[in-house]
Amino acid sequence: MRVALLVNIPAPYRVPVYDRIAERLGKDFKVIYMAELESNRKWKVPELKHDHVYLKGFTLTRGARHVHVRFGV
């Protein structure tokens, strides 16, 4: 079984969970990120040990809201 997870950005509190899932599922698990970081986040993200990809596109920001417009989903 293959599993793909589509999320906005790598959050430091989620990365260890995704890494643990990847340990069990191996290459059958991939995280698809909409962006590397949002402008209102100053996180220091740990090294990603799971298979992942960042989609190309752009982000529209209006106030505190971020709308990711990405290609290839």
mmJSON file of the N, C-alpha and C atoms, coordinates in Angstrom:
{"data_MODEL":{"atom_site":{
"group_PDB":["ATOM","ATOM","ATOM","ATOM","ATOM","ATOM","ATOM","ATOM","ATOM","ATOM","ATOM","ATOM","ATOM","ATOM","ATOM","ATOM","ATOM","ATOM","ATOM","ATOM","ATOM","ATOM","ATOM","ATOM","ATOM","ATOM","ATOM","ATOM","ATOM","ATOM","ATOM","ATOM","ATOM","ATOM","ATOM","ATOM","ATOM","ATOM","ATOM","ATOM","ATOM","ATOM","ATOM","ATOM","ATOM","ATOM","ATOM","ATOM","ATOM","ATOM","ATOM","ATOM","ATOM","ATOM","ATOM","ATOM","ATOM","ATOM","ATOM","ATOM","ATOM","ATOM","ATOM","ATOM","ATOM","ATOM","ATOM","ATOM","ATOM","ATOM","ATOM","ATOM","ATOM","ATOM","ATOM","ATOM","ATOM","ATOM","ATOM","ATOM","ATOM","ATOM","ATOM","ATOM","ATOM","ATOM","ATOM","ATOM","ATOM","ATOM","ATOM","ATOM","ATOM","ATOM","ATOM","ATOM","ATOM","ATOM","ATOM","ATOM","ATOM","ATOM","ATOM","ATOM","ATOM","ATOM","ATOM","ATOM","ATOM","ATOM","ATOM","ATOM","ATOM","ATOM","ATOM","ATOM","ATOM","ATOM","ATOM","ATOM","ATOM","ATOM","ATOM","ATOM","ATOM","ATOM","ATOM","ATOM","ATOM","ATOM","ATOM","ATOM","ATOM","ATOM","ATOM","ATOM","ATOM","ATOM","ATOM","ATOM","ATOM","ATOM","ATOM","ATOM","ATOM","ATOM","ATOM","ATOM","ATOM","ATOM","ATOM","ATOM","ATOM","ATOM","ATOM","ATOM","ATOM","ATOM","ATOM","ATOM","ATOM","ATOM","ATOM","ATOM","ATOM","ATOM","ATOM","ATOM","ATOM","ATOM","ATOM","ATOM","ATOM","ATOM","ATOM","ATOM","ATOM","ATOM","ATOM","ATOM","ATOM","ATOM","ATOM","ATOM","ATOM","ATOM","ATOM","ATOM","ATOM","ATOM","ATOM","ATOM","ATOM","ATOM","ATOM","ATOM","ATOM","ATOM","ATOM","ATOM","ATOM","ATOM","ATOM","ATOM","ATOM","ATOM","ATOM","ATOM","ATOM","ATOM","ATOM","ATOM","ATOM","ATOM","ATOM","ATOM","ATOM","ATOM","ATOM"],
"id":[1,2,3,4,5,6,7,8,9,10,11,12,13,14,15,16,17,18,19,20,21,22,23,24,25,26,27,28,29,30,31,32,33,34,35,36,37,38,39,40,41,42,43,44,45,46,47,48,49,50,51,52,53,54,55,56,57,58,59,60,61,62,63,64,65,66,67,68,69,70,71,72,73,74,75,76,77,78,79,80,81,82,83,84,85,86,87,88,89,90,91,92,93,94,95,96,97,98,99,100,101,102,103,104,105,106,107,108,109,110,111,112,113,114,115,116,117,118,119,120,121,122,123,124,125,126,127,128,129,130,131,132,133,134,135,136,137,138,139,140,141,142,143,144,145,146,147,148,149,150,151,152,153,154,155,156,157,158,159,160,161,162,163,164,165,166,167,168,169,170,171,172,173,174,175,176,177,178,179,180,181,182,183,184,185,186,187,188,189,190,191,192,193,194,195,196,197,198,199,200,201,202,203,204,205,206,207,208,209,210,211,212,213,214,215,216,217,218,219],
"type_symbol":["N","C","C","N","C","C","N","C","C","N","C","C","N","C","C","N","C","C","N","C","C","N","C","C","N","C","C","N","C","C","N","C","C","N","C","C","N","C","C","N","C","C","N","C","C","N","C","C","N","C","C","N","C","C","N","C","C","N","C","C","N","C","C","N","C","C","N","C","C","N","C","C","N","C","C","N","C","C","N","C","C","N","C","C","N","C","C","N","C","C","N","C","C","N","C","C","N","C","C","N","C","C","N","C","C","N","C","C","N","C","C","N","C","C","N","C","C","N","C","C","N","C","C","N","C","C","N","C","C","N","C","C","N","C","C","N","C","C","N","C","C","N","C","C","N","C","C","N","C","C","N","C","C","N","C","C","N","C","C","N","C","C","N","C","C","N","C","C","N","C","C","N","C","C","N","C","C","N","C","C","N","C","C","N","C","C","N","C","C","N","C","C","N","C","C","N","C","C","N","C","C","N","C","C","N","C","C","N","C","C","N","C","C","N","C","C","N","C","C"],
"label_atom_id":["N","CA","C","N","CA","C","N","CA","C","N","CA","C","N","CA","C","N","CA","C","N","CA","C","N","CA","C","N","CA","C","N","CA","C","N","CA","C","N","CA","C","N","CA","C","N","CA","C","N","CA","C","N","CA","C","N","CA","C","N","CA","C","N","CA","C","N","CA","C","N","CA","C","N","CA","C","N","CA","C","N","CA","C","N","CA","C","N","CA","C","N","CA","C","N","CA","C","N","CA","C","N","CA","C","N","CA","C","N","CA","C","N","CA","C","N","CA","C","N","CA","C","N","CA","C","N","CA","C","N","CA","C","N","CA","C","N","CA","C","N","CA","C","N","CA","C","N","CA","C","N","CA","C","N","CA","C","N","CA","C","N","CA","C","N","CA","C","N","CA","C","N","CA","C","N","CA","C","N","CA","C","N","CA","C","N","CA","C","N","CA","C","N","CA","C","N","CA","C","N","CA","C","N","CA","C","N","CA","C","N","CA","C","N","CA","C","N","CA","C","N","CA","C","N","CA","C","N","CA","C","N","CA","C","N","CA","C","N","CA","C","N","CA","C","N","CA","C","N","CA","C","N","CA","C"],
"label_alt_id":[null,null,null,null,null,null,null,null,null,null,null,null,null,null,null,null,null,null,null,null,null,null,null,null,null,null,null,null,null,null,null,null,null,null,null,null,null,null,null,null,null,null,null,null,null,null,null,null,null,null,null,null,null,null,null,null,null,null,null,null,null,null,null,null,null,null,null,null,null,null,null,null,null,null,null,null,null,null,null,null,null,null,null,null,null,null,null,null,null,null,null,null,null,null,null,null,null,null,null,null,null,null,null,null,null,null,null,null,null,null,null,null,null,null,null,null,null,null,null,null,null,null,null,null,null,null,null,null,null,null,null,null,null,null,null,null,null,null,null,null,null,null,null,null,null,null,null,null,null,null,null,null,null,null,null,null,null,null,null,null,null,null,null,null,null,null,null,null,null,null,null,null,null,null,null,null,null,null,null,null,null,null,null,null,null,null,null,null,null,null,null,null,null,null,null,null,null,null,null,null,null,null,null,null,null,null,null,null,null,null,null,null,null,null,null,null,null,null,null],
"label_comp_id":["MET","MET","MET","ARG","ARG","ARG","VAL","VAL","VAL","ALA","ALA","ALA","LEU","LEU","LEU","LEU","LEU","LEU","VAL","VAL","VAL","ASN","ASN","ASN","ILE","ILE","ILE","PRO","PRO","PRO","ALA","ALA","ALA","PRO","PRO","PRO","TYR","TYR","TYR","ARG","ARG","ARG","VAL","VAL","VAL","PRO","PRO","PRO","VAL","VAL","VAL","TYR","TYR","TYR","ASP","ASP","ASP","ARG","ARG","ARG","ILE","ILE","ILE","ALA","ALA","ALA","GLU","GLU","GLU","ARG","ARG","ARG","LEU","LEU","LEU","GLY","GLY","GLY","LYS","LYS","LYS","ASP","ASP","ASP","PHE","PHE","PHE","LYS","LYS","LYS","VAL","VAL","VAL","ILE","ILE","ILE","TYR","TYR","TYR","MET","MET","MET","ALA","ALA","ALA","GLU","GLU","GLU","LEU","LEU","LEU","GLU","GLU","GLU","SER","SER","SER","ASN","ASN","ASN","ARG","ARG","ARG","LYS","LYS","LYS","TRP","TRP","TRP","LYS","LYS","LYS","VAL","VAL","VAL","PRO","PRO","PRO","GLU","GLU","GLU","LEU","LEU","LEU","LYS","LYS","LYS","HIS","HIS","HIS","ASP","ASP","ASP","HIS","HIS","HIS","VAL","VAL","VAL","TYR","TYR","TYR","LEU","LEU","LEU","LYS","LYS","LYS","GLY","GLY","GLY","PHE","PHE","PHE","THR","THR","THR","LEU","LEU","LEU","THR","THR","THR","ARG","ARG","ARG","GLY","GLY","GLY","ALA","ALA","ALA","ARG","ARG","ARG","HIS","HIS","HIS","VAL","VAL","VAL","HIS","HIS","HIS","VAL","VAL","VAL","ARG","ARG","ARG","PHE","PHE","PHE","GLY","GLY","GLY","VAL","VAL","VAL"],
"label_asym_id":["A","A","A","A","A","A","A","A","A","A","A","A","A","A","A","A","A","A","A","A","A","A","A","A","A","A","A","A","A","A","A","A","A","A","A","A","A","A","A","A","A","A","A","A","A","A","A","A","A","A","A","A","A","A","A","A","A","A","A","A","A","A","A","A","A","A","A","A","A","A","A","A","A","A","A","A","A","A","A","A","A","A","A","A","A","A","A","A","A","A","A","A","A","A","A","A","A","A","A","A","A","A","A","A","A","A","A","A","A","A","A","A","A","A","A","A","A","A","A","A","A","A","A","A","A","A","A","A","A","A","A","A","A","A","A","A","A","A","A","A","A","A","A","A","A","A","A","A","A","A","A","A","A","A","A","A","A","A","A","A","A","A","A","A","A","A","A","A","A","A","A","A","A","A","A","A","A","A","A","A","A","A","A","A","A","A","A","A","A","A","A","A","A","A","A","A","A","A","A","A","A","A","A","A","A","A","A","A","A","A","A","A","A","A","A","A","A","A","A"],
"label_entity_id":["1","1","1","1","1","1","1","1","1","1","1","1","1","1","1","1","1","1","1","1","1","1","1","1","1","1","1","1","1","1","1","1","1","1","1","1","1","1","1","1","1","1","1","1","1","1","1","1","1","1","1","1","1","1","1","1","1","1","1","1","1","1","1","1","1","1","1","1","1","1","1","1","1","1","1","1","1","1","1","1","1","1","1","1","1","1","1","1","1","1","1","1","1","1","1","1","1","1","1","1","1","1","1","1","1","1","1","1","1","1","1","1","1","1","1","1","1","1","1","1","1","1","1","1","1","1","1","1","1","1","1","1","1","1","1","1","1","1","1","1","1","1","1","1","1","1","1","1","1","1","1","1","1","1","1","1","1","1","1","1","1","1","1","1","1","1","1","1","1","1","1","1","1","1","1","1","1","1","1","1","1","1","1","1","1","1","1","1","1","1","1","1","1","1","1","1","1","1","1","1","1","1","1","1","1","1","1","1","1","1","1","1","1","1","1","1","1","1","1"],
"label_seq_id":[1,1,1,2,2,2,3,3,3,4,4,4,5,5,5,6,6,6,7,7,7,8,8,8,9,9,9,10,10,10,11,11,11,12,12,12,13,13,13,14,14,14,15,15,15,16,16,16,17,17,17,18,18,18,19,19,19,20,20,20,21,21,21,22,22,22,23,23,23,24,24,24,25,25,25,26,26,26,27,27,27,28,28,28,29,29,29,30,30,30,31,31,31,32,32,32,33,33,33,34,34,34,35,35,35,36,36,36,37,37,37,38,38,38,39,39,39,40,40,40,41,41,41,42,42,42,43,43,43,44,44,44,45,45,45,46,46,46,47,47,47,48,48,48,49,49,49,50,50,50,51,51,51,52,52,52,53,53,53,54,54,54,55,55,55,56,56,56,57,57,57,58,58,58,59,59,59,60,60,60,61,61,61,62,62,62,63,63,63,64,64,64,65,65,65,66,66,66,67,67,67,68,68,68,69,69,69,70,70,70,71,71,71,72,72,72,73,73,73],
"pdbx_PDB_ins_code":[null,null,null,null,null,null,null,null,null,null,null,null,null,null,null,null,null,null,null,null,null,null,null,null,null,null,null,null,null,null,null,null,null,null,null,null,null,null,null,null,null,null,null,null,null,null,null,null,null,null,null,null,null,null,null,null,null,null,null,null,null,null,null,null,null,null,null,null,null,null,null,null,null,null,null,null,null,null,null,null,null,null,null,null,null,null,null,null,null,null,null,null,null,null,null,null,null,null,null,null,null,null,null,null,null,null,null,null,null,null,null,null,null,null,null,null,null,null,null,null,null,null,null,null,null,null,null,null,null,null,null,null,null,null,null,null,null,null,null,null,null,null,null,null,null,null,null,null,null,null,null,null,null,null,null,null,null,null,null,null,null,null,null,null,null,null,null,null,null,null,null,null,null,null,null,null,null,null,null,null,null,null,null,null,null,null,null,null,null,null,null,null,null,null,null,null,null,null,null,null,null,null,null,null,null,null,null,null,null,null,null,null,null,null,null,null,null,null,null],
"Cartn_x":[0.841,0.0,0.893,0.585,1.318,0.5,1.186,0.526,1.201,0.393,0.882,0.099,0.823,0.214,0.46,-0.602,-0.502,-0.718,0.315,0.242,0.802,0.519,0.953,2.473,3.059,4.5,5.02,6.336,6.875,6.91,6.114,6.079,6.967,7.753,8.7,8.049,6.819,6.143,5.545,5.435,4.909,6.007,7.165,8.253,8.626,8.773,9.102,8.034,6.788,5.702,5.851,6.089,6.262,7.496,8.557,9.76,9.47,8.686,8.342,7.484,6.541,5.71,6.597,7.54,8.452,9.323,9.689,10.472,9.705,8.405,7.582,7.197,6.881,6.385,7.464,8.601,9.689,9.308,9.683,9.441,7.973,7.125,5.689,5.008,5.788,5.238,5.952,5.178,5.751,4.9,5.57,4.869,5.037,3.921,3.913,3.642,4.629,4.506,4.128,3.231,2.817,3.873,4.637,5.671,6.702,7.87,8.909,8.629,8.055,7.75,6.746,5.964,5.057,5.678,5.39,6.061,5.804,4.713,4.414,4.993,5.822,6.464,7.963,8.538,9.986,10.601,9.996,10.419,11.779,12.459,13.674,13.259,13.092,12.6,13.758,13.577,14.649,14.834,15.938,16.195,15.045,14.575,13.484,14.081,13.744,14.276,13.287,12.153,11.137,11.171,10.681,10.602,9.608,10.011,9.15,9.431,8.511,8.658,7.965,8.517,7.885,7.307,6.022,5.395,5.783,5.885,6.199,4.908,5.036,3.881,4.144,3.084,3.238,2.218,2.423,1.541,0.972,-0.333,-0.993,-1.183,-0.748,-0.874,-1.792,-2.783,-3.709,-3.862,-3.223,-3.229,-2.474,-3.115,-2.489,-2.806,-3.525,-3.963,-3.036,-2.702,-1.837,-2.597,-2.679,-3.327,-2.236,-1.995,-0.961,-1.573,-0.998,-1.404,-0.254,-0.471,0.606,0.188,1.206,0.996,1.486,0.819,1.287,0.66,-0.392,-1.033,-1.735],
"Cartn_y":[-1.166,0.0,1.239,2.203,3.461,4.542,5.421,6.493,7.808,8.795,10.154,11.075,11.966,12.901,14.309,15.08,16.442,17.404,18.205,19.152,20.509,21.538,22.882,23.057,22.894,23.099,22.078,21.841,20.956,21.679,21.217,21.787,20.935,21.559,20.815,19.742,19.942,18.954,17.809,17.967,16.886,16.033,16.634,15.941,14.62,14.538,13.242,12.173,12.581,11.621,11.088,11.981,11.544,10.658,10.973,10.135,8.732,8.645,7.327,6.519,7.171,6.476,5.968,6.789,6.399,5.21,5.122,3.974,2.676,2.735,1.524,1.241,2.302,2.108,2.236,2.815,2.968,3.873,3.465,4.269,4.294,3.56,3.595,4.786,5.627,6.8,8.048,9.046,10.311,11.456,12.522,13.728,14.777,15.354,16.398,17.713,18.591,19.883,20.966,21.859,22.972,24.081,24.214,25.253,24.832,25.442,25.149,25.84,27.039,27.792,28.879,29.283,30.41,31.623,32.807,34.016,34.308,33.796,34.048,32.968,32.091,31.04,31.29,31.188,31.357,30.07,28.944,27.65,27.241,26.477,25.795,24.334,23.938,22.597,21.609,20.476,19.472,18.838,18.131,17.428,16.466,16.463,15.574,14.241,13.184,11.854,11.024,11.595,10.895,11.411,10.574,10.947,12.101,13.163,14.336,15.106,15.999,16.882,18.199,19.294,20.605,20.943,21.233,21.564,22.971,23.154,24.468,25.277,26.573,27.445,28.738,29.337,30.591,30.65,31.598,31.773,33.183,33.275,34.565,34.803,35.953,36.267,37.465,37.287,38.377,38.403,39.366,39.405,38.21,37.471,36.277,35.02,35.149,33.989,33.747,32.482,32.084,31.106,31.422,30.525,30.03,28.73,28.123,27.738,28.264,27.896,27.084,25.802,24.888,24.058,23.537,22.75,21.321,20.352,18.985,18.115,18.571,17.745,16.575],
"Cartn_z":[0.0,0.0,0.0,-0.854,-0.91,-0.22,0.501,1.235,0.892,0.495,0.266,1.19,1.837,2.777,2.255,2.047,1.546,2.703,3.01,4.129,3.695,4.49,4.109,4.194,5.372,5.568,6.579,6.597,7.627,8.98,9.901,11.253,12.155,13.018,13.853,14.717,15.125,15.964,15.15,13.831,12.982,12.359,12.119,11.419,12.085,13.407,14.015,13.766,13.698,13.418,12.0,11.037,9.65,9.508,10.233,10.194,10.723,11.787,12.358,11.386,10.729,9.732,8.609,8.174,7.094,7.493,8.768,9.238,9.013,9.198,9.041,7.6,6.836,5.472,4.406,4.759,3.792,2.637,1.435,0.234,-0.18,0.521,0.229,0.886,1.579,2.255,1.766,1.354,0.892,1.41,1.866,2.299,1.212,0.799,-0.221,0.493,0.467,1.147,0.139,0.564,-0.275,-0.292,0.786,0.872,1.91,1.858,2.846,4.171,4.115,5.316,4.975,5.942,5.759,6.452,5.946,6.428,7.904,8.445,9.865,10.781,10.257,11.047,11.094,12.245,12.421,12.966,12.571,13.078,12.549,13.368,12.943,12.751,11.516,11.199,11.232,11.923,11.944,10.567,10.4,9.147,8.86,7.627,7.228,6.793,7.526,7.224,6.419,6.102,5.314,3.868,2.969,1.561,1.437,0.751,0.65,-0.635,-0.958,-2.113,-1.779,-2.319,-2.205,-3.574,-3.611,-4.876,-5.317,-6.619,-7.181,-7.302,-7.184,-7.296,-6.557,-6.034,-5.306,-4.178,-3.283,-2.127,-2.135,-1.958,-1.806,-0.318,0.15,1.569,1.732,2.582,2.901,4.407,5.04,6.496,7.039,7.916,8.506,7.716,6.64,5.855,4.665,4.437,3.328,2.449,1.172,0.216,-0.729,-0.684,-1.522,-2.864,-3.921,-5.284,-5.855,-5.979,-6.368,-7.572,-8.256,-9.456,-9.213,-9.793,-9.729,-8.673,-8.04,-6.996,-7.662],
"occupancy":[1.0,1.0,1.0,1.0,1.0,1.0,1.0,1.0,1.0,1.0,1.0,1.0,1.0,1.0,1.0,1.0,1.0,1.0,1.0,1.0,1.0,1.0,1.0,1.0,1.0,1.0,1.0,1.0,1.0,1.0,1.0,1.0,1.0,1.0,1.0,1.0,1.0,1.0,1.0,1.0,1.0,1.0,1.0,1.0,1.0,1.0,1.0,1.0,1.0,1.0,1.0,1.0,1.0,1.0,1.0,1.0,1.0,1.0,1.0,1.0,1.0,1.0,1.0,1.0,1.0,1.0,1.0,1.0,1.0,1.0,1.0,1.0,1.0,1.0,1.0,1.0,1.0,1.0,1.0,1.0,1.0,1.0,1.0,1.0,1.0,1.0,1.0,1.0,1.0,1.0,1.0,1.0,1.0,1.0,1.0,1.0,1.0,1.0,1.0,1.0,1.0,1.0,1.0,1.0,1.0,1.0,1.0,1.0,1.0,1.0,1.0,1.0,1.0,1.0,1.0,1.0,1.0,1.0,1.0,1.0,1.0,1.0,1.0,1.0,1.0,1.0,1.0,1.0,1.0,1.0,1.0,1.0,1.0,1.0,1.0,1.0,1.0,1.0,1.0,1.0,1.0,1.0,1.0,1.0,1.0,1.0,1.0,1.0,1.0,1.0,1.0,1.0,1.0,1.0,1.0,1.0,1.0,1.0,1.0,1.0,1.0,1.0,1.0,1.0,1.0,1.0,1.0,1.0,1.0,1.0,1.0,1.0,1.0,1.0,1.0,1.0,1.0,1.0,1.0,1.0,1.0,1.0,1.0,1.0,1.0,1.0,1.0,1.0,1.0,1.0,1.0,1.0,1.0,1.0,1.0,1.0,1.0,1.0,1.0,1.0,1.0,1.0,1.0,1.0,1.0,1.0,1.0,1.0,1.0,1.0,1.0,1.0,1.0,1.0,1.0,1.0,1.0,1.0,1.0],
"B_iso_or_equiv":[0.0,0.0,0.0,0.0,0.0,0.0,0.0,0.0,0.0,0.0,0.0,0.0,0.0,0.0,0.0,0.0,0.0,0.0,0.0,0.0,0.0,0.0,0.0,0.0,0.0,0.0,0.0,0.0,0.0,0.0,0.0,0.0,0.0,0.0,0.0,0.0,0.0,0.0,0.0,0.0,0.0,0.0,0.0,0.0,0.0,0.0,0.0,0.0,0.0,0.0,0.0,0.0,0.0,0.0,0.0,0.0,0.0,0.0,0.0,0.0,0.0,0.0,0.0,0.0,0.0,0.0,0.0,0.0,0.0,0.0,0.0,0.0,0.0,0.0,0.0,0.0,0.0,0.0,0.0,0.0,0.0,0.0,0.0,0.0,0.0,0.0,0.0,0.0,0.0,0.0,0.0,0.0,0.0,0.0,0.0,0.0,0.0,0.0,0.0,0.0,0.0,0.0,0.0,0.0,0.0,0.0,0.0,0.0,0.0,0.0,0.0,0.0,0.0,0.0,0.0,0.0,0.0,0.0,0.0,0.0,0.0,0.0,0.0,0.0,0.0,0.0,0.0,0.0,0.0,0.0,0.0,0.0,0.0,0.0,0.0,0.0,0.0,0.0,0.0,0.0,0.0,0.0,0.0,0.0,0.0,0.0,0.0,0.0,0.0,0.0,0.0,0.0,0.0,0.0,0.0,0.0,0.0,0.0,0.0,0.0,0.0,0.0,0.0,0.0,0.0,0.0,0.0,0.0,0.0,0.0,0.0,0.0,0.0,0.0,0.0,0.0,0.0,0.0,0.0,0.0,0.0,0.0,0.0,0.0,0.0,0.0,0.0,0.0,0.0,0.0,0.0,0.0,0.0,0.0,0.0,0.0,0.0,0.0,0.0,0.0,0.0,0.0,0.0,0.0,0.0,0.0,0.0,0.0,0.0,0.0,0.0,0.0,0.0,0.0,0.0,0.0,0.0,0.0,0.0],
"pdbx_formal_charge":[null,null,null,null,null,null,null,null,null,null,null,null,null,null,null,null,null,null,null,null,null,null,null,null,null,null,null,null,null,null,null,null,null,null,null,null,null,null,null,null,null,null,null,null,null,null,null,null,null,null,null,null,null,null,null,null,null,null,null,null,null,null,null,null,null,null,null,null,null,null,null,null,null,null,null,null,null,null,null,null,null,null,null,null,null,null,null,null,null,null,null,null,null,null,null,null,null,null,null,null,null,null,null,null,null,null,null,null,null,null,null,null,null,null,null,null,null,null,null,null,null,null,null,null,null,null,null,null,null,null,null,null,null,null,null,null,null,null,null,null,null,null,null,null,null,null,null,null,null,null,null,null,null,null,null,null,null,null,null,null,null,null,null,null,null,null,null,null,null,null,null,null,null,null,null,null,null,null,null,null,null,null,null,null,null,null,null,null,null,null,null,null,null,null,null,null,null,null,null,null,null,null,null,null,null,null,null,null,null,null,null,null,null,null,null,null,null,null,null],
"auth_seq_id":[1,1,1,2,2,2,3,3,3,4,4,4,5,5,5,6,6,6,7,7,7,8,8,8,9,9,9,10,10,10,11,11,11,12,12,12,13,13,13,14,14,14,15,15,15,16,16,16,17,17,17,18,18,18,19,19,19,20,20,20,21,21,21,22,22,22,23,23,23,24,24,24,25,25,25,26,26,26,27,27,27,28,28,28,29,29,29,30,30,30,31,31,31,32,32,32,33,33,33,34,34,34,35,35,35,36,36,36,37,37,37,38,38,38,39,39,39,40,40,40,41,41,41,42,42,42,43,43,43,44,44,44,45,45,45,46,46,46,47,47,47,48,48,48,49,49,49,50,50,50,51,51,51,52,52,52,53,53,53,54,54,54,55,55,55,56,56,56,57,57,57,58,58,58,59,59,59,60,60,60,61,61,61,62,62,62,63,63,63,64,64,64,65,65,65,66,66,66,67,67,67,68,68,68,69,69,69,70,70,70,71,71,71,72,72,72,73,73,73],
"auth_comp_id":["MET","MET","MET","ARG","ARG","ARG","VAL","VAL","VAL","ALA","ALA","ALA","LEU","LEU","LEU","LEU","LEU","LEU","VAL","VAL","VAL","ASN","ASN","ASN","ILE","ILE","ILE","PRO","PRO","PRO","ALA","ALA","ALA","PRO","PRO","PRO","TYR","TYR","TYR","ARG","ARG","ARG","VAL","VAL","VAL","PRO","PRO","PRO","VAL","VAL","VAL","TYR","TYR","TYR","ASP","ASP","ASP","ARG","ARG","ARG","ILE","ILE","ILE","ALA","ALA","ALA","GLU","GLU","GLU","ARG","ARG","ARG","LEU","LEU","LEU","GLY","GLY","GLY","LYS","LYS","LYS","ASP","ASP","ASP","PHE","PHE","PHE","LYS","LYS","LYS","VAL","VAL","VAL","ILE","ILE","ILE","TYR","TYR","TYR","MET","MET","MET","ALA","ALA","ALA","GLU","GLU","GLU","LEU","LEU","LEU","GLU","GLU","GLU","SER","SER","SER","ASN","ASN","ASN","ARG","ARG","ARG","LYS","LYS","LYS","TRP","TRP","TRP","LYS","LYS","LYS","VAL","VAL","VAL","PRO","PRO","PRO","GLU","GLU","GLU","LEU","LEU","LEU","LYS","LYS","LYS","HIS","HIS","HIS","ASP","ASP","ASP","HIS","HIS","HIS","VAL","VAL","VAL","TYR","TYR","TYR","LEU","LEU","LEU","LYS","LYS","LYS","GLY","GLY","GLY","PHE","PHE","PHE","THR","THR","THR","LEU","LEU","LEU","THR","THR","THR","ARG","ARG","ARG","GLY","GLY","GLY","ALA","ALA","ALA","ARG","ARG","ARG","HIS","HIS","HIS","VAL","VAL","VAL","HIS","HIS","HIS","VAL","VAL","VAL","ARG","ARG","ARG","PHE","PHE","PHE","GLY","GLY","GLY","VAL","VAL","VAL"],
"auth_asym_id":["A","A","A","A","A","A","A","A","A","A","A","A","A","A","A","A","A","A","A","A","A","A","A","A","A","A","A","A","A","A","A","A","A","A","A","A","A","A","A","A","A","A","A","A","A","A","A","A","A","A","A","A","A","A","A","A","A","A","A","A","A","A","A","A","A","A","A","A","A","A","A","A","A","A","A","A","A","A","A","A","A","A","A","A","A","A","A","A","A","A","A","A","A","A","A","A","A","A","A","A","A","A","A","A","A","A","A","A","A","A","A","A","A","A","A","A","A","A","A","A","A","A","A","A","A","A","A","A","A","A","A","A","A","A","A","A","A","A","A","A","A","A","A","A","A","A","A","A","A","A","A","A","A","A","A","A","A","A","A","A","A","A","A","A","A","A","A","A","A","A","A","A","A","A","A","A","A","A","A","A","A","A","A","A","A","A","A","A","A","A","A","A","A","A","A","A","A","A","A","A","A","A","A","A","A","A","A","A","A","A","A","A","A","A","A","A","A","A","A"],
"auth_atom_id":["N","CA","C","N","CA","C","N","CA","C","N","CA","C","N","CA","C","N","CA","C","N","CA","C","N","CA","C","N","CA","C","N","CA","C","N","CA","C","N","CA","C","N","CA","C","N","CA","C","N","CA","C","N","CA","C","N","CA","C","N","CA","C","N","CA","C","N","CA","C","N","CA","C","N","CA","C","N","CA","C","N","CA","C","N","CA","C","N","CA","C","N","CA","C","N","CA","C","N","CA","C","N","CA","C","N","CA","C","N","CA","C","N","CA","C","N","CA","C","N","CA","C","N","CA","C","N","CA","C","N","CA","C","N","CA","C","N","CA","C","N","CA","C","N","CA","C","N","CA","C","N","CA","C","N","CA","C","N","CA","C","N","CA","C","N","CA","C","N","CA","C","N","CA","C","N","CA","C","N","CA","C","N","CA","C","N","CA","C","N","CA","C","N","CA","C","N","CA","C","N","CA","C","N","CA","C","N","CA","C","N","CA","C","N","CA","C","N","CA","C","N","CA","C","N","CA","C","N","CA","C","N","CA","C","N","CA","C","N","CA","C","N","CA","C","N","CA","C","N","CA","C","N","CA","C"],
"pdbx_PDB_model_num":[1,1,1,1,1,1,1,1,1,1,1,1,1,1,1,1,1,1,1,1,1,1,1,1,1,1,1,1,1,1,1,1,1,1,1,1,1,1,1,1,1,1,1,1,1,1,1,1,1,1,1,1,1,1,1,1,1,1,1,1,1,1,1,1,1,1,1,1,1,1,1,1,1,1,1,1,1,1,1,1,1,1,1,1,1,1,1,1,1,1,1,1,1,1,1,1,1,1,1,1,1,1,1,1,1,1,1,1,1,1,1,1,1,1,1,1,1,1,1,1,1,1,1,1,1,1,1,1,1,1,1,1,1,1,1,1,1,1,1,1,1,1,1,1,1,1,1,1,1,1,1,1,1,1,1,1,1,1,1,1,1,1,1,1,1,1,1,1,1,1,1,1,1,1,1,1,1,1,1,1,1,1,1,1,1,1,1,1,1,1,1,1,1,1,1,1,1,1,1,1,1,1,1,1,1,1,1,1,1,1,1,1,1,1,1,1,1,1,1]
}}}
